[in-house]
């Protein structure tokens, strides 16, 4: 790579991931040079078992909010939730233009329509091959294959060199839409010189190549051929437009009507048809309300719920709670997806329920009804070989994926000290001749629960876990501190601790101990309201742990007259 020795500029390019490292999802990367910042993706993640009641997780964008005047643009690689899901929330405070391809913007507009903004977001449509000037940065959109149409990676020209951000990609030589990943342009960039590669790591542990999406088409053909007498219900990711297109194509071939159910599926498919990314012959699509007019063998239903989500359409069908679709022996359910890590139990629950009702089911464990949208080892090697970067920062993966990616790069000859395993919030600084990790910025998780954004924190989560594990006891008493009298109570309310009617003796003991605790406070002249509450709580905690080995949350409600 050419080096400009005459330059006296000592400024560094800062590369910061605010999400997507050490985790799957919540992807967001920041590039900063002097007074210019660009943001790549802004996705959401799923809550784990330690976050009861939380709907989803978004990245902490405090750093961006503090530097909002520096942000020249937000660039989106593709329209999956783990890349755009947090954007509706971030755009409340960040008023930079959003650059994305046509389908990505179509999906994003649907999401933004559910929110209200003081400053309406500026959405700029781009296409593969476009170059966007954003401050000192020039961002080039380059077509890649993925499990959603219109996915791109970015080549970013910076004052210190070219940075390539792959987004999510695979190398599909026979894509459904006929547009193969632009390997030619990637090779040109490698010849021109790439300073840093930010490369996805999701499937880095898998050897070989990811199969083509067209493989699923062949499996669908076989399923339709062997099940001509059944209604076919197919659950897949709503964003996988190519998969839905293949389902429609096969349904047309076998003279079936197609009905769609599930909110996200309806949104994405309607956007894809409207924007020309799907081709559905006239009269093939019918409303889900019309399915009773057709015999089972005349129908295909495309639905959400491939991840076993409890409120999804497939889940409601499986548990006989769907208002339009009732499953029976003349149905075949195809789950055209593999469970995201952590969702295996949810998917298994649906499969078990369908099996219990003797409903035929096909999933990725027994047939080739799903292929990944992420690159396996040989495709990641190809990306490295084409770009030949000086430095590498693996992204989009848990810690084991990032370290496996480091090992893969070393096997291709990259020096170990040129590979940076970063953490969320950590700053990687680069100039034309060097790179090092230096400092951190504010980062973390913001929890979204209903309409509440960030109002559920560690203390609330701790209380929820406490309630979930041991339940709640409320002790209500009315006292007169002047007369040192217990006027009424203590009354005890129990929730999630024991069944009161079968534990009357325990409830009596709780009332007696609470009354004794209050009397002790009177005798000790400890008449402070907080002191009385603490005494009741401490005495009950000791007694209940000794008696039950449990520590329910105890809430004393003491009223002084």
KAQUI-V640121 format. One record per helix or strand of 2 or more residues. SS is the DSSP state (alpha for helix, beta for strand). FROM is the first residue (numbers start at 1). LEN is the number of residues. Records with the same first field share a line. If there is no record, write none. Layout:
SS: FROM-LEN, FROM-LEN
This chain:
beta: 13-7, 28-6, 36-5, 44-2, 56-4, 71-5, 98-4, 123-4, 131-4, 137-7, 152-7, 161-5, 196-5, 231-5, 257-5, 285-2, 299-5, 331-5, 360-4, 391-5, 426-5, 435-6, 445-5, 452-2, 472-9, 485-11, 553-8
alpha: 62-5, 68-3, 81-4, 87-4, 102-11, 183-10, 214-13, 241-13, 263-12, 288-6, 296-3, 313-6, 344-13, 377-11, 399-13, 416-3, 458-13, 500-3, 504-20, 529-20
